[in-house]
Amino acid sequence: MSRTQRKYDHEYKVQAVKLAREIGGAKAAKELGIPEGTIHTWLKAVRAGTLDIGDGAHTPESAMSLAEELAMLRKRVKVKCYTNVVTGVANKI
């Protein structure tokens, strides 16, 4: 007997993963009527960074790049403030 493989769109996966994080993988799978292993595969993909579910789902690698970006932006602001002080722009505001 052959099994047909169901296809799930990205938004469905995102919502299923969010639900699984709230109520647990087994409960979410039962509620959605999909195999428990499918939910766990998606959760694993989120942790590995291969399934993007939006805000708050960063991997350690992307978190590091965010920290680097923050440091760069802080440096840029510091340079801009210093430039404004030196050129007297701060006194005119």
Order of alpha helices (4+ residues) and beta strands (2+ residues): alpha-alpha-alpha-alpha-alpha
